[in-house]
Amino acid sequence: MKEIIFIETGTGIDVHGQDVNEAATRAVKDAIHYNSMPGIRKLLPNEDLNKMKVNVKLAIPQDLATLDHDKIKRLIPYGEVTVEVMQGGMATTSGIYLEDQNDKNDLMYIVNAAVEVGC
């Protein structure tokens, strides 16, 4: 991306499932679903929204390797999308001990997203 035009941020949480995909999806939706970019077309080559560059940065507390990058890319309706994952976010207690579920614990996963849009 040569030039970043704007950055939107969001947070997503999976309270009981310990699913980074669910938390990351919620974070990206939080970042992009409350904005509009009516003038961006004029800044893009040939005024083509598919020429827009979008970089999704995700800070995930654990299980980084389980993130489905294609699922995250499909959340962005236009442009050439890349996904960048880094250690971050938070894993903290949900206040519930799940003794009867295999491989589950009381952690909730909190993921932070920064969606960079440019050309």
Phi and psi in degrees as a GROMACS rama.xvg file:
@    title "Ramachandran Plot"
@    xaxis  label "Phi"
@    yaxis  label "Psi"
@TYPE xy
-77.4616  -39.8177  LYS-2
-141.559  127.909  GLU-3
-87.0512  127.29  ILE-4
-91.9216  -42.6539  ILE-5
-156.748  164.702  PHE-6
-133.087  130.495  ILE-7
-114.424  145.468  GLU-8
-122.922  154.503  THR-9
-156.005  166.921  GLY-10
-132.019  139.453  THR-11
-135.079  146.406  GLY-12
-132.147  136.322  ILE-13
-111.356  108.694  ASP-14
-72.8912  -41.0477  VAL-15
-123.637  -13.4202  HIS-16
-92.7092  -9.48722  GLY-17
48.4082  48.2694  GLN-18
-116.124  107.054  ASP-19
-65.341  -28.1788  VAL-20
-66.2297  -41.0704  ASN-21
-65.581  -46.9778  GLU-22
-65.31  -40.8104  ALA-23
-66.8669  -41.1276  ALA-24
-59.1005  -45.7164  THR-25
-63.7389  -37.6387  ARG-26
-65.7358  -43.7839  ALA-27
-66.5845  -44.0725  VAL-28
-61.3302  -39.554  LYS-29
-60.8505  -37.6371  ASP-30
-72.1511  -38.5904  ALA-31
-102.415  -16.9197  ILE-32
-85.0307  2.28687  HIS-33
-123.139  31.5549  TYR-34
-142.811  164.791  ASN-35
-140.634  144.491  SER-36
-126.982  64.4873  MET-37
-62.9454  -26.8885  PRO-38
-95.9209  -0.264445  GLY-39
-67.3856  -30.9473  ILE-40
-55.2252  -37.6436  ARG-41
-68.6373  -18.6756  LYS-42
-91.2531  -8.49346  LEU-43
-98.9049  152.208  LEU-44
-56.5406  129.131  PRO-45
57.1169  20.3378  ASN-46
51.4217  36.3359  GLU-47
-101.938  115.434  ASP-48
-60.9899  -24.9156  LEU-49
-74.5882  -9.28151  ASN-50
-87.7617  -8.30516  LYS-51
-65.3369  141.211  MET-52
-100.942  132.605  LYS-53
-130.97  122.924  VAL-54
-115.366  119.497  ASN-55
-99.4049  117.221  VAL-56
-103.428  129.673  LYS-57
-125.032  127.906  LEU-58
-103.026  112.689  ALA-59
-119.086  136.284  ILE-60
-72.5736  -35.3898  PRO-61
-163.832  173.046  GLN-62
59.947  36.2599  ASP-63
-57.0948  -36.7422  LEU-64
-68.5048  -16.2144  ALA-65
-88.0001  -3.66606  THR-66
-66.9613  132.258  LEU-67
-90.4934  97.1846  ASP-68
-60.3251  -38.492  HIS-69
-65.6432  -37.3737  ASP-70
-61.6317  -41.9644  LYS-71
-66.5289  -43.3485  ILE-72
-59.8337  -37.0771  LYS-73
-66.8355  -15.933  ARG-74
-73.2205  -20.2398  LEU-75
-94.1734  118.12  ILE-76
-73.96  -22.2104  PRO-77
-138.073  158.88  TYR-78
93.0484  176.813  GLY-79
-92.7786  113.96  GLU-80
-106.824  133.455  VAL-81
-121.283  153.949  THR-82
-124.395  129.478  VAL-83
-120.353  126.639  GLU-84
-115.963  137.476  VAL-85
-141.269  159.325  MET-86
-67.9962  133.462  GLN-87
169.404  -149.702  GLY-88
63.3758  -147.351  GLY-89
-158.136  142.758  MET-90
-117.901  117.139  ALA-91
-139.094  163.379  THR-92
-63.3342  141.921  THR-93
-94.9399  -3.45053  SER-94
86.7655  3.22505  GLY-95
-122.99  130.985  ILE-96
-96.7313  121.743  TYR-97
-102.969  75.0036  LEU-98
-65.2916  -31.0758  GLU-99
-90.1036  -1.52549  ASP-100
-106.895  131.414  GLN-101
-68.2624  138.424  ASN-102
58.5074  18.161  ASP-103
-113.83  157.835  LYS-104
-142.465  -165.853  ASN-105
-92.538  13.7854  ASP-106
-80.5244  141.816  LEU-107
-107.867  141.873  MET-108
-99.3899  129.701  TYR-109
-117.163  123.726  ILE-110
-116.595  137.44  VAL-111
-105.697  141.201  ASN-112
-126.018  142.686  ALA-113
-126.918  120.241  ALA-114
-107.725  111.348  VAL-115
-96.8905  130.667  GLU-116
-121.845  134.099  VAL-117
-167.167  -157.221  GLY-118
